[in-house]
């Protein structure tokens, strides 16, 4: 029998814990930059994975997005984050693009 991959650990955290951290950190980032953030019930073509929604940010360096568990939808309530039924049209970004876009955006942020 194959072990649930979410329970695989590096000795400190399980995959499930690490994904929960990523989800919450992305939500916190969206709250701190609500003017460029969005969430949607569906992809731009109207499809969606059961139990998930899509959220993203329009960074000056390019769009980034993640699928988040529907259980986290309410964590974006009561904010200025744009909410729509369909996400913006996906520009084709992948995991590497997200890392590059985030890195370039961070490097160009003003430090106060």
C-alpha positions in Angstrom: 0.0 0.0 0.0 1.3 3.5 -0.9 1.6 5.9 2.0 -0.4 9.1 1.8 2.2 11.5 0.3 0.9 14.3 2.6 2.3 12.4 5.5 5.9 12.1 4.1 8.2 14.1 6.2 11.7 15.6 5.8 12.1 14.9 9.6 10.7 18.3 10.5 7.5 18.9 8.5 5.1 16.8 6.4 4.1 17.8 2.9 0.7 18.6 4.3 2.2 21.0 6.8 4.4 22.7 4.2 1.5 23.2 1.8 -0.6 24.7 4.6 2.3 27.1 5.3 2.5 28.0 1.6 -1.3 28.6 1.4 -1.3 30.8 4.5 1.8 32.8 3.5 0.3 33.4 0.0 -3.0 34.6 1.6 -1.0 36.9 3.9 0.9 38.3 0.9 -2.4 38.9 -0.9 -3.8 40.7 2.0 -0.8 43.0 2.2 -1.1 43.7 -1.5 -4.8 43.5 -2.0 -4.8 46.1 -4.8 -3.0 43.6 -7.2 -4.6 40.4 -5.8 -7.6 38.4 -7.0 -9.5 35.1 -6.3 -11.9 33.2 -8.5 -14.2 30.2 -8.2 -13.2 28.9 -11.6 -10.4 29.1 -14.2 -11.0 31.5 -17.0 -12.6 28.6 -19.1 -15.1 27.9 -16.3 -13.5 24.7 -15.1 -12.1 24.0 -11.6 -10.8 21.1 -9.5 -13.3 19.9 -6.9 -12.5 21.4 -3.5 -10.3 24.2 -4.8 -10.3 27.8 -6.0 -7.6 29.8 -7.8 -6.0 33.0 -6.5 -3.3 35.2 -7.9 -1.5 38.5 -8.1 -0.8 40.8 -11.0 2.8 41.6 -10.1 4.7 44.2 -12.2 7.0 41.3 -13.1 4.1 39.1 -14.3 1.2 37.2 -13.0 1.4 34.5 -10.3 -1.3 32.1 -9.2 -1.9 29.1 -7.0 -4.8 26.7 -6.4 -6.0 27.0 -2.8 -8.3 24.7 -0.8 -11.9 25.9 -0.7 -11.6 25.8 3.1 -9.4 28.8 2.9 -11.8 31.0 0.8 -13.1 32.8 3.9 -9.6 33.8 4.8 -9.8 36.3 1.9 -13.2 37.6 2.9 -13.5 41.2 4.2 -10.6 42.4 2.2 -10.3 44.5 -0.9 -9.1 41.5 -2.9 -11.1 41.3 -6.2 -13.4 38.3 -6.3 -14.8 36.9 -9.5 -16.5 33.8 -10.8 -13.8 33.3 -13.5 -10.0 33.9 -13.2 -8.1 36.1 -15.6 -6.9 34.4 -18.6 -3.8 32.3 -17.6 -0.6 33.6 -19.3 0.9 30.1 -19.2 3.2 30.7 -16.2 4.6 27.6 -14.5 6.3 27.0 -11.1 9.7 28.3 -12.4 8.1 31.4 -13.8 6.4 32.1 -10.4 9.8 31.8 -8.6 11.5 34.1 -11.2 8.6 36.7 -11.1 8.5 36.7 -7.3 12.3 37.0 -7.0 12.5 39.9 -9.4 9.5 41.6 -7.7 11.2 41.2 -4.3 14.5 42.6 -5.6 12.8 45.7 -6.9 10.7 46.5 -3.8 11.4 49.6 -1.9 12.5 48.9 1.7 10.9 51.3 4.2 
